[in-house]
Amino acid sequence: MTLKWLMMEPILIFVMTLPSNLSGMNPGKNFNVIMGGGRRQFSGVDLEDVEGEGYGYRTDGADLIGEWMNDKESRGSEYQYLTSGQSLRDFTDYNTEFFMGLFSSTHMEYNLEQTPEMDDPTLAEMTSKALQILNTKENGFVVFIEAGLVDHGHHGNKARQALDETLQLDAAVTAALELVDLDETLIIVTADHSHALTINGYPDRGHDIFGYGGHGHDGLYYSTLMYGTGPGYKEPDENGGRYDISEDDMTYEAYRFMAAAPETSSDHAGEDVTIYAAGPQAHLFRGLYQQNYIPHVLAYAACIGDGLKYCDTQH
């Protein structure tokens, strides 16, 4: 049995390193599956985007997508490069050795702002296709899946979008659970930090969490969800009184919820974050740990790397 492990984090299978490292350097050029957005970072400023989303950003003249393809051809390896959600949904050649899908010129769009014209795949769709490809590998796999727009939404105080993207992560975890064998696959779900989002007031059971939490002593409403810092800060009125959010359309998907102090981007917070685990050696994730403990357990469980490994303890 070859152990596989997935790490799923609410921060899109996304380009997690410099594009040049993915196309022509180790270990990036040997990644079997790469998916996400950021296509413009792979192309020069004179190259129009394949979906008409402007031009590339590179000023060094490099065509990293072309370099990636050339590398695979020079090795005699089968590969596939896709740029749309529909092409990903239609893709079934899971025995391909290398796969790259860059589905947006920049960051992929929030689920609540998707349109048929954008044709971005969902995180769950990318997760499913990645696992169907990786499940064909004889020696197991390591895959990192990130819900990056959770973080983006909170930085903008866009709580409605951030929480919807958390649901997208939940759908991706469900998709993963349906495609792996937990007798041989360790799944980790965690985060690398929190955000200063608080739940306030005493709203009635069943009350819309995106609505009002109650009144301040000034008689004005405050929202159930509020941030410590960020662009959702509401300037006082001309008399110095608190901003009246009852005039706002809080149902707007990109509405910026109240923040205590103005910042162009909301700061991270400092509380502990949870880690969930299922599969072989999941019992080692109990209690309170520093985050650098996580990769050591993953390597131990998967019997990879130079440190202590579970396989070494079995005789």
N, C-alpha and C positions, 0 to 999 in steps of 0.2 A: 504493500500500500504506500502510495506517495501522498504526503500531506500537502494540501493547498491552503492558502489563507487569503482572505479578503479583508481589507481595512476600508471602512466606509465612514466618511467624515463630513459634517455639515459645514463645509467651508466654501455637477458635471464631471464626468471623467474629464479632467482639464489638463492643459499643457502646464506641467508643474515645474519646468525648468527652462533655461534659455533655449529658444528654438534651434540654435546652432548645435547645442548639445544633443538634441533629439535626432538630428538628421545625419550628423557625420562623426560623432564622438562616442566613446564608450562611457557609460553603459547605454546611453539613449538610443543609438542606432540599432541596438539589439533588442529593444522593447518590441514585443510581438504585437501589442495593441496600444494605440494612442488615439484618444478621441477628445473632442471639445471644441472650443472656439479659438480666436486669436490668429486667424489665417493671415491677416495682414502682416504679422510679425515674421512670416516666412518668405515674403516676396518684396521685390524692389519697388521703389517709388514710381517707376515708369510702367509697372505691370498692373493693368486693370483687374479688379477682383472678378472671379468667375461668376459670381452672382450679382455683379454690378454694384457692390457695396464700396465704391471708391477705389483707391489704389493701395499698393503695399506701403510699408513703413520703412523698409530697409534702405539705407544709403550706402551700403557696402557693395552693391551690385550682385549680391548672392541670391540665388533661387533655391531655397532650402527644400522646397517640395520636390523640385527636379533632382536635387542632390540625393534626397532620400530614395527616390525611385531608381536613380542610377546605381546607388549602392546595392540595392536589392537585385537589380539586373546583373551587376558584376559578380554577384555571388550565386547567380542561377536560382534565386529564391522566388517563390510565388508571393505576390503582394497585391494589395488592393488599396486604392485611395478614393475616398468618397467625400462629397461636399453638401449633400442634402439629406433631409430626414427621410424622404421617400426612397432614395437609393439605399439608405441603411435598412429600412423596413423590407425592401425587396431582396436584400443580400442574404444568401444562404450557403455560400462557399466557405464553410467554417474550417475547412482544412488548410486554408491559406496560411502561409508562414508568418507574414507581416501584414498588418492592417493599420491604416491611418485614416481617420475621419475628422476633417476640420469643417465644421458646419456653420460657422459665422466668421465674418471678417474681424470682428472684435469680440467682446464678451457675448456669450449667448444670452438671449433675452429672457426676462422673467416669464414664467408660465402664464401669469395673469395678463401679460401684454403680447402673447403670441398671436400671430395671424396665420391663415393658410399660406399667404405669400412668403412668410419667413421660412416655413418648412423646416424648423429646427426639430430634431428628435428630442424626446423627453429623456430625463435622467434614467428612468426605468428602461426605456428602449435601448439606450446605450449600454446600460448594465447587462441586459439580457444578451445583446449581441456580443459584447466582450466575453462573457462567460461561455457562450456557445462556441466561440473561437478557442478560448483557452482550455475548454474541456477536451479538446482534441489533442492536447499536448501530453506526451507520455510521462514526462517527469514532473507533473504538477505545475503549479503557477503561483505567483504572488501578484495581486492586483490591488491598486489603490483607487478608490472612487470617491470623488469629492463633490458635495453639493455647495458649490462656491457662491451661489446667489443668496443663500441664507445670510452669509456675512455681508455681502454687498447691500442687501436690503436694510440690515440693521445699521450699517454705517450711514445710510441715508435717512435713518429714522422712519423708514417705510415698513412699519410693522406688519401691515396686511400682506405685503409681498414676501417679507422674510418668513412669516409663518406659513404661507402657502408653499414656499420653497422647502420648508421643513416637511410638509406633506409629500412633496415630490421625493425627498430623501426616503420617507417611509415607504413609498411605492417602490423605490429602487431596492430597498432592503427586502421587501416582500418578493420582488422579482428574483433577487439573488437566492433567497431561501428555497424558491421553487426549482432552481437549477443546480443546486449543489447537494452533495451527500454529506450530512453533518457528522458522519462517522469518520470522514477523512478531510473535512474542510473546516478550518477555524475562521469564524466571521467576527470581526471587531467593529463596533460602531462607537465613535467617540467624537470629541472636538478638541481643538488646540487652544481654545480660549472661550470666554463668555462675552456677552455684551451687557451694558448697563441698562437693561430693560426691566422695568418693574411693573407689577400688577397692583393696582391701588383701589382703595375704597371698599364699599360693601354692596356691590350690585346684587340684585335678586338672582336666584338660580335660573339659568336659562337666558340670562341677559347677554346681549351681544358684546363679546369681549372687545370689539373695536369701537364701542360706544362710550357713554359717559360712566365714570366711576362714582360720581357724586358732586356735591357743591363744596367750594371753599367757603370760609367765613365771610368772604366778600360777595357771596351769592352767585358767583359764576361757576359754571361747570368745569370740571377737570376730566380728562380721559382716563379710562381704566388702565390703558397702557401708556407709560411715560418713560422717557430716556433721561439719563444723567446729562449727556452733552449731545450736540449735533445740530444739523441744519433745521430741525423742527422747533428750535427756540422761537417763541412768539414775542415780538417786540411789544412793550407796553403801549397803551393808547396815549393820546396827546396829553392827558391829564396824569399820566403815570400809573394809571390803573392796569390791572391784569388783562391780557388779551382775552376776548370772548370767543371761545371756540364754537359756540352754538351757531355762529354764522358760517361755519366751514362745512364743506361737503366731505364728511369723514368716510363716506362709502367709496370715494375715489381710490382706485387701487394703488396709486402712487402717493397718497396723502402722507405728509410728514407729521408724525405724532409729536406731542409736546416734549420739549427738552428743557432741562433746567438752566443750561448754560450754552451760549452759541458756539458752535464749531462748524467748519465746513464739512467735516466727517466725524461721526460719532466715535468716541474712544471705546476701546475694549474695557472689560471689567476684570476683577481679580478673583472671583469665587472659583471654587473647585468645579470641574466639569465631570460628568458621569462617563463611564465606559461600560458598554454592554458586550458580552461575549457569548458565543455558542459554538460548540464543536470541541475537538480534541484540545486538552489543556486549558479549556475556558475557566476551570476552577482556580487557575492562578491569578485571575483578575478579580480579587476580592479585597475589600478594604481600601486604604488610601495610599497612593503611590505618586512619586514624581513621574512626569510624562516620559522621561528617558528610560523608564522601566519597560515601557510597552515594546519597543523594538527588540529588546533582549528576550522577552517572552515569546515574541513571534518567531525569532530565529531559533530559540530552544524548541518550540513546538514543531516547527517545520524542518528541523535538523539541517539548518544551513548556517554558514558563517564559521568563524574560528572559535567561538565561545562554547560554553557548556551546551550540550544538545540532548534532547530526550532520547534519541536513538542510542547515545552512549551509555544510558542507564539500563538498557534492556539487554539481557543476556540469556 
